Amino acid sequence: MTFYVDAKNQNSSREIARLLRKCIRNHPKSWTELVFLCIGSDRMTGDCLGPYIGQQLTRYTKQGFFVYGTLTNPVHAMNLNHIYALIKIRHPTALIIAIDASLGQKKHLGYVTIGNGSLYPGAGVRKELPPVGDIHITGVVNIGGMLEQLTLQTTRLSTVISLADTITQGIVRLIPSARFMQTL
């Protein structure tokens, strides 16, 4: 099941933390580490949501989780397979939370989606990439349907930053309790 959260709502970061906690608790995989795989490119405004979130999360990595994909070291279509294989080797018992920008319907612009299951990166721009992650988070940065590459290039930076800040705040709210979730 996928949940939608309107990032413009005052309590959206609290709701993101609650739903993410719910997805983690209901995930059947046994895990000992959390890895955030933040996908996207810093070369296109609409696609930088993942790397921007990754960059922000690196400030909190002493909390016991790992981040792959930042503005300085993005994970994108050209290196995704390699980085994902590396994560599987370095963190064989990790629960991987994949984060990416997405295109959607006009009514969902500015929404965050959270759900169990893999993320299909590049699907909005018709790229064929392998599914990644155990749980997914996306931010709907623009409207899909036509000229997706141009749509991502002309996405408002304020939309991306607002979504990224809200998602990051939700994750940061979750992190202190994440280490104890398997015992709950």
C-alpha positions in Angstrom: 0.0 0.0 0.0 1.2 3.5 -0.8 0.4 6.5 1.4 0.1 10.1 0.2 1.1 13.1 2.4 0.5 16.7 1.4 3.8 18.3 2.2 2.1 21.7 2.6 0.2 20.6 5.7 1.6 21.8 9.0 2.1 18.3 10.5 3.3 16.6 7.3 6.8 15.8 8.7 5.2 14.1 11.7 2.9 12.2 9.4 5.8 11.1 7.2 7.6 9.8 10.3 4.5 7.9 11.4 3.9 6.3 8.0 7.5 5.4 7.6 7.6 3.8 11.0 4.5 1.9 10.1 6.1 0.6 6.8 9.3 -0.4 8.7 7.4 -2.2 11.4 5.3 -4.1 8.8 8.2 -5.0 6.6 8.8 -8.8 6.7 12.6 -8.5 6.2 14.8 -8.9 9.3 17.4 -6.1 9.3 20.1 -4.6 11.5 21.0 -1.4 9.6 19.1 1.4 7.8 20.3 2.6 4.4 18.9 5.6 2.6 19.4 5.4 -1.2 18.8 8.9 -2.5 18.4 8.8 -6.2 18.7 11.6 -8.8 20.9 14.0 -10.6 22.1 17.4 -9.5 22.0 18.5 -13.2 18.2 18.8 -13.4 16.1 20.8 -10.9 13.3 18.3 -10.8 15.6 15.3 -10.4 17.7 16.7 -7.5 15.2 15.8 -4.7 17.0 12.6 -3.8 20.5 14.0 -3.7 19.4 17.1 -1.8 17.7 14.9 0.9 20.9 12.7 1.0 23.0 15.8 1.5 20.8 16.9 4.4 20.8 13.5 5.9 24.6 13.3 6.0 24.5 15.7 8.9 22.7 13.0 11.0 24.6 9.8 10.0 26.1 9.5 13.5 22.6 8.4 14.4 23.4 4.9 13.0 22.2 4.9 9.4 23.9 5.2 6.1 23.3 7.5 3.1 24.1 6.9 -0.5 23.4 9.7 -3.0 24.2 13.3 -2.3 24.6 16.5 -4.3 28.4 15.9 -4.4 28.1 12.1 -5.0 24.8 11.5 -6.7 23.3 8.1 -7.5 21.7 8.3 -10.9 21.0 6.1 -14.0 24.6 5.8 -14.9 25.9 4.4 -11.6 22.7 3.0 -9.9 23.5 -0.7 -10.6 27.0 -0.4 -9.3 26.0 1.5 -6.2 23.1 -0.8 -5.4 25.4 -3.9 -5.7 27.9 -2.1 -3.4 25.2 -1.5 -0.8 24.2 -5.2 -0.9 27.8 -6.2 -0.3 28.6 -3.6 2.4 25.2 -3.8 4.2 23.8 -7.3 3.6 21.3 -7.1 6.4 20.2 -3.5 5.8 16.7 -2.3 5.2 17.0 0.0 2.2 14.8 3.0 1.9 14.9 4.4 -1.6 14.1 8.1 -2.2 13.5 9.7 -5.6 11.5 12.5 -7.3 8.5 11.6 -9.3 6.0 13.1 -11.7 2.3 12.7 -11.0 -1.1 14.1 -11.4 -1.8 17.7 -10.8 -3.8 16.9 -7.7 -0.7 15.2 -6.2 1.8 18.0 -7.0 3.7 18.7 -3.7 2.8 15.3 -2.2 5.0 12.7 -0.7 4.4 9.0 -1.2 5.6 6.3 1.2 5.1 2.6 0.9 6.5 -0.9 1.2 8.1 -2.3 -1.8 10.7 -1.3 -4.4 11.1 2.0 -6.1 11.2 2.0 -9.9 13.7 4.9 -10.6 13.4 6.6 -14.0 9.9 5.3 -14.6 8.5 8.9 -15.0 10.9 9.6 -17.8 10.6 6.2 -19.4 14.0 4.8 -18.3 14.4 1.1 -17.8 16.2 0.8 -14.5 16.0 -2.1 -12.0 13.7 -1.8 -9.0 15.6 -0.8 -5.8 14.9 -0.7 -2.1 12.6 -2.4 0.4 10.6 0.8 1.2 10.1 3.8 -1.1 9.6 7.5 -0.6 8.9 9.8 -3.5 8.2 13.5 -3.8 5.8 14.5 -6.6 7.8 17.5 -8.0 5.8 18.1 -11.2 3.0 16.9 -13.5 3.7 13.9 -15.7 2.3 13.0 -19.1 4.3 14.8 -21.8 7.8 15.9 -22.4 9.0 14.5 -19.0 12.7 15.5 -19.5 11.6 19.1 -20.1 9.2 19.0 -17.2 12.0 17.9 -14.9 14.3 20.7 -16.2 11.6 23.4 -15.6 10.5 22.2 -12.2 10.5 25.0 -9.6 13.4 24.7 -7.2 11.1 26.0 -4.4 8.9 22.9 -4.9 11.9 20.5 -4.7 13.4 22.2 -1.6 10.1 22.3 0.2 9.4 18.6 -0.4 13.0 17.7 0.5 12.9 19.7 3.7 9.7 18.0 4.8 10.9 14.5 3.9 14.2 15.1 5.7 12.4 16.4 8.8 10.1 13.3 8.8 13.1 11.0 8.5 15.0 12.8 11.3 11.9 12.5 13.6 12.0 8.7 12.9 15.7 8.0 13.3 16.1 8.1 17.1 13.5 5.3 17.5 14.6 3.3 14.4 17.3 1.3 16.2 14.6 -0.1 18.5 11.9 -0.8 16.0 12.6 -4.5 15.6 11.8 -5.0 19.2 8.5 -3.2 19.1 
